[in-house]
């Protein structure tokens, strides 16, 4: 059977991601795609800080200071059995974590493990933290990035039986007194062996009036 390799990459400041694959009877649901094991097993993750600038790697601009957690290795250096990873060089602060208990977002008030279109989820993932503040002299002054990705072998099926994946997310981005292009960005990348599927790879900046002082 011919298979297409799809890679979904996420680099989001603060967000919760939920996945619900829809598949026909001859397709298998990817293991732990919706964090239902309560761990990050089978996901790849990274945390970092781009204060020293970005370097381009494939379809994602990665920061020069980065910690990568491989999906094939056990915790603490890999994601197998891991529930969380700290912010880069901030060991006491979670930058990536699986949420298994219901709660309310402290800013938006929405449920951290939502019910969407009548479907009740039991898990979600949180990227980012509230410990990163402007002007913090202890290494928490900004420039932090986090991301997770999952590779899926998608079987070839007739057009009448498409392989569909839905991802739900919520974003809470702090206004850092910068123009939109310099604000935190949330981005989801869907790519195949032939390249990125642009129409399924949204990206969002925090919208501003774009009238900030360039040195602000």
N, C-alpha and C positions, 0 to 999 in steps of 0.2 A: 504494500500500500504506500502510495506517495504521501509524504508528510511535509507540511510547511512548519517552519519554526517561527514562533511568534514570541517576541520579547516585550514585556510591558515594564517600563521604567517609570519611577515616580520620584520627583525631587520636590517636596512640598514643605513649607515652613512649619505650619501647624495645621494638621488636618486629620480627619478620620476617614479611613477607606474601608469599604465593605464590598464584597464581590459575590455575585450570584450567577454562576454559569448556567446556561440553558442548553441542553444537549439531547440528541435523539437516542434511541435505545442502544445503538451500536457505538456510542461514544462514552468515554469514562470521564467523570468529574475529576479535575486535577486535585491531588492530595493537598489538603490544608490551604487551598486557594483563598478561603474566606476566614482563615485563622481559627477554624473550629476546633483545632487541637489545643488552643490556648497558648501556642508557641509560634515562633517565627520560622520553624522548621520548613525547609525547602525554599525559603525566600533568600535572596541575597540582599544585604543591607550595607549602607555606608553612612558615616557621620564625618563632618569636617568643618573647616573654617577657611573662607576664601579671602581673608585679610591680605594675604600676599599675592592675590590675583588668581585668575582661573586658567586652567589648561584644558584644551579640548580633547575629549576621549570619546570617539564614536559620535553618538548623537547627543551626548550630555557634556556640558562644561563642568568638569570637576575641579575643585579647589586643590591647590598644591599641598595643603595639609589635610590628610584624609586617612580615615581608618575604614578598611573594607572587611566585612564579615561574610565569608563564603558559605554558600548554601550546602556544601558537601562536608563541612567540618562541624565538630561538636562545639558547644559553648565552652570557653568564653571567646575564642577567636572565630568561631563560626556560628551559624544561626540554629543549628540542630539543638533543640532543647532550650533555646533562649527565649525569655519573655520580654527582655528589654536590653537596650544598649545606651550607654551614657553619651551626653554631649561630648564633642571632641575636647579633650583635655579638661573636662569638668566631670570627674568621676562620680560625684554625688548627685548629679542631675540627669534624669532620663531624657534622652533626645528622641528615642524610638521605644515604644512600648505597646504591648497587646493589652487591650482592655477587656476584662471578663466580667466586671461588675457594672451594673447600670448606674448612671449618674447624669448630672446636668453640666453642660459647658458653662464655665464661670463667666463668660463674656456674652455668648449668644443665647444662653438659657435652653438650647435644644438638647435632646437626649443624646448622650455619648454613644449609646448602642440603640439605634433607631428602629422604628417600624416603617417600612417603605412599601407603598402600594399594598398594604395588608399583610406583608411578609415581615415577621418578627425575627430580627437577627439576634444572635447571642454573643457576638464578638465584634470588635473593631480594632483599628490600630491608630495610635496617636503619634504624629511626627511633630517634634518641636516641644517647647517648654515655655513657662512663664518666668524662668530664671534669667533670661537674657535681657539685659536692660542697657540703655544707652549710657555710656560714660562709666561703666563698671570697671574698676581698676583691677579686678581679680580675674580677668580673662573672659568676662561675660558681656563684652561691649557690643557684640554684633558680628555679622559675617558668617553665622552658623548655617549649615545646610545639612539636610538629611534625605535619604532616599531608600526605597526598597524596590526590588524587581523580581519577576517570576517568569521563567521560560516555559512555554507550553507547546507540546507537539499537537498540532491541530490536524485531524484526519481530513482527507479530501472527501467532500460529500456533495450531493446534488444541490442545486440552487434552492430546491424546495425544502431542503433540510439544512439550513445554515447553522453554523456553530456561533452562538451568541454569548457574549459576556457583558454583564452590566456592572459598572462600578459607581458607587455612591460616595460622595465626599462632602465635607463641610470645611470651610476655611475661616480662620481667624487670624488676620494679619495686622500687625501693629503699624501705625503711621509713624514712620521715622523722620518726618519733615524733609523728605526728598521728593523729587519729581517721579512720575510713574515708572520711567525706565530704570530708576535706581531703587525701586521698592522691591521687597521680597516677591518672588515669583513662584506660583504653583504650576507644575507641568506634568502631564501624563503622556508618555511616549509609547505608541504601538508600532512595532516594526516587524518586518519579515526579512527573509533572505534577499529580497529585492529592494529593500529600503523602507523608510518610514511611511506609514499611512497617515498623511497629514490631516485628513478630515476626521480621524479618530484620535488625534493627539492634541488636545486642547492645552492652552497655557493662559494664565491670568496673572496680571500685575494688580496690585492694590491701586485703584483709580484715584488720581489726584487732579488738582487744577493746573498742574504743571507750571506753577509760578514760584517755586521755591528758589531761594538763593543757591546758585551752583555750589557754593562752599558750605551750604547748610547740612 
